[in-house]
């Protein structure tokens, strides 16, 4: 399973339901690895590469949320779907804080699941193209190279060497240029968490980036209260 474009980890303790869902996804050309509990699910995740994990919330030995946290420690970007018999607000909030992409309440329409899966893989493919191709940005008087982590204003020396998080944050702002960069998206993507302390940490990094960009008054980072940030480059 070297190519993870269609590989799905399904962790489900209901063997009959798991087998039916496995067969349905196989029928639609997805490669499914089925695990019956959280411990087995984590072991299989470590052995293969997956493009999506579908996790039941209530699992023997290790629940779906604990498993998701362990998966996130290895891969912060792999999409996660949670399956649950009852949708409780606290469970939904907990899942999204871990980094859930979606929740499905049993019983659910398998065709809807299929559409959600197709959407996730399509989004991953588009994101991968953008991230892999675009690494050099020219805006206002700046040249930014995200591979080298360098930011240069016109031809000034020395060139600023950005920290890894400054680099990721500036790249994300530029990918959302003149549009809202949601605070939660940056926290999950860069810090893999969205608690109070990481949120304050991001504010510090935003302040550092503003200082670097203050050499050109055409560049501005707006704070959209309660939502996130927007980088604007004026003509």
C-alpha positions in Angstrom: 0.0 0.0 0.0 2.6 2.5 -1.0 0.3 4.9 -2.8 -2.2 6.3 -0.2 -4.5 8.1 -2.7 -7.3 5.6 -2.1 -6.2 3.8 1.1 -8.6 4.0 4.0 -8.2 2.8 7.6 -11.6 1.7 9.0 -11.7 1.1 12.7 -15.0 -0.4 13.7 -15.8 -3.0 16.4 -19.2 -4.0 15.0 -17.9 -6.8 12.7 -21.0 -7.1 10.6 -21.2 -3.3 10.0 -17.5 -3.1 9.4 -17.6 -5.9 6.8 -20.5 -4.3 4.9 -18.8 -0.9 4.8 -15.5 -2.5 3.8 -17.2 -4.3 0.9 -19.1 -1.1 -0.1 -15.9 0.9 -0.3 -14.0 -1.9 -2.0 -16.8 -1.9 -4.6 -16.0 1.8 -5.3 -12.2 1.1 -5.8 -11.0 2.1 -2.3 -8.4 0.0 -0.5 -9.7 -0.6 3.0 -7.7 -1.9 6.0 -10.2 -3.0 8.7 -9.4 -3.0 12.4 -11.8 -4.1 15.2 -10.4 -2.1 18.1 -8.3 1.0 18.9 -5.1 -0.8 19.6 -5.3 -2.8 16.4 -6.2 0.3 14.5 -3.1 2.2 15.7 -0.8 -0.7 14.9 -2.2 -0.9 11.4 -1.9 2.9 11.0 1.8 2.7 11.8 2.4 -0.1 9.2 0.7 1.6 6.2 0.1 4.9 4.6 -3.5 6.1 4.5 -5.3 8.9 2.8 -8.3 8.8 5.3 -9.1 7.3 8.6 -12.7 6.4 9.6 -12.9 5.8 13.3 -15.8 4.6 15.4 -16.0 6.7 18.6 -16.8 3.8 21.0 -14.1 1.2 20.5 -12.8 -1.5 22.8 -9.4 -1.0 24.6 -8.9 2.4 23.2 -11.7 4.8 22.1 -11.7 6.7 18.8 -10.7 10.0 20.3 -7.6 8.6 22.0 -6.7 6.7 18.7 -7.2 10.0 16.8 -4.8 11.8 19.1 -2.1 9.1 18.6 -2.7 9.3 14.8 -2.3 13.1 14.9 1.1 12.7 16.7 2.3 10.8 13.6 0.4 12.6 10.9 -1.2 16.0 11.5 -2.8 16.2 8.1 -4.5 12.8 7.4 -8.3 13.4 7.3 -10.3 11.9 10.1 -14.0 10.9 10.0 -15.7 9.8 13.2 -18.6 7.4 13.4 -20.9 7.7 16.3 -24.2 6.1 17.4 -25.4 9.4 19.0 -24.2 12.9 18.3 -23.5 14.7 21.5 -22.3 18.3 21.4 -19.4 17.6 23.8 -18.2 14.7 21.6 -18.5 16.8 18.4 -16.5 19.6 20.0 -13.9 17.2 21.3 -13.6 15.6 17.9 -13.1 18.8 16.0 -10.5 20.0 18.5 -8.5 16.9 17.8 -8.8 17.7 14.1 -11.9 15.8 12.8 -13.0 16.5 9.3 -16.5 15.1 9.7 -18.9 13.2 11.9 -21.4 10.6 10.7 -24.2 9.4 13.0 -25.2 5.8 12.6 -27.2 4.8 10.6 -26.1 6.9 7.7 -26.6 6.9 3.9 -23.6 5.1 2.4 -23.9 7.2 -0.7 -23.5 10.4 1.4 -20.4 8.9 3.0 -19.0 8.1 -0.5 -19.5 11.7 -1.6 -17.8 13.0 1.5 -14.8 10.6 0.9 -14.5 11.7 -2.8 -14.6 15.4 -1.6 -11.8 14.8 0.9 -9.5 13.0 -1.6 -10.2 15.7 -4.2 -9.3 18.5 -1.7 -6.1 16.7 -0.7 -5.1 16.4 -4.3 -5.7 20.1 -4.9 -3.9 21.1 -1.7 -0.9 18.9 -2.5 -0.5 20.5 -5.9 -0.7 24.1 -4.5 1.8 23.3 -1.7 4.2 21.4 -3.9 4.3 23.8 -6.8 4.1 27.2 -5.0 7.0 28.0 -2.8 8.2 31.4 -4.0 6.1 34.5 -3.5 6.6 38.1 -4.7 4.4 40.7 -3.2 4.8 44.4 -2.8 8.6 44.9 -2.4 9.2 41.4 -0.9 10.5 38.1 -2.1 9.6 35.1 0.1 11.0 31.6 -0.5 9.2 29.1 1.7 11.7 26.3 0.9 14.6 28.3 2.1 12.6 30.2 4.7 13.9 33.5 3.5 12.2 36.9 3.3 13.9 39.8 1.5 12.8 43.3 1.0 13.8 44.7 -2.4 17.6 44.1 -2.5 18.3 44.8 1.2 20.8 42.8 3.2 20.8 40.8 5.4 18.0 38.6 4.2 15.6 37.6 7.0 15.7 33.9 7.9 12.3 32.9 9.2 11.7 30.3 11.9 9.7 27.2 10.8 6.4 28.5 12.3 6.9 32.0 11.0 7.5 30.4 7.6 4.4 28.3 7.7 2.2 31.2 9.0 3.4 33.6 6.3 2.9 31.0 3.6 -0.7 30.4 4.8 -1.4 34.1 4.9 -0.2 34.4 1.3 -2.2 31.4 0.2 -5.3 33.3 1.6 -4.1 36.7 0.2 -6.8 39.4 0.5 -9.1 36.7 2.0 -9.8 35.5 5.5 -7.3 33.0 7.0 -9.3 31.3 9.7 -7.6 31.3 13.1 -8.6 27.7 13.8 -7.2 26.5 10.5 -3.8 27.9 11.2 -3.8 26.6 14.8 -4.6 23.1 13.7 -2.4 23.0 10.6 0.7 24.6 12.3 0.3 24.0 16.0 -1.9 20.9 15.8 -4.0 22.4 18.6 -6.3 25.3 19.2 -6.2 25.9 22.9 -5.8 29.3 24.6 -2.0 29.1 24.9 -1.3 28.1 21.2 -3.7 30.9 20.2 -1.7 33.5 22.2 1.5 32.0 20.7 0.1 32.6 17.2 -0.6 36.2 18.0 3.1 36.6 18.9 4.1 35.2 15.6 1.7 37.4 13.7 3.3 40.4 15.5 6.7 39.3 14.4 5.6 38.9 10.8 4.0 42.4 10.9 7.3 43.8 12.0 9.1 42.1 9.1 6.6 43.5 6.7 6.5 47.0 8.1 9.1 48.1 5.6 6.4 48.3 3.0 3.3 50.3 3.8 1.3 48.5 1.0 1.3 45.3 3.1 -1.1 45.0 6.0 -2.3 42.1 8.2 -5.8 42.8 9.5 -7.1 41.1 12.7 -10.7 40.0 12.0 -12.1 39.7 15.5 -13.1 36.2 16.5 -12.4 34.9 13.0 -8.8 35.1 12.0 -6.5 37.3 9.9 -6.4 38.8 6.4 -3.3 39.9 4.6 -3.9 42.7 2.2 -1.4 44.0 -0.4 -2.4 47.3 -1.8 -1.6 48.3 -5.4 
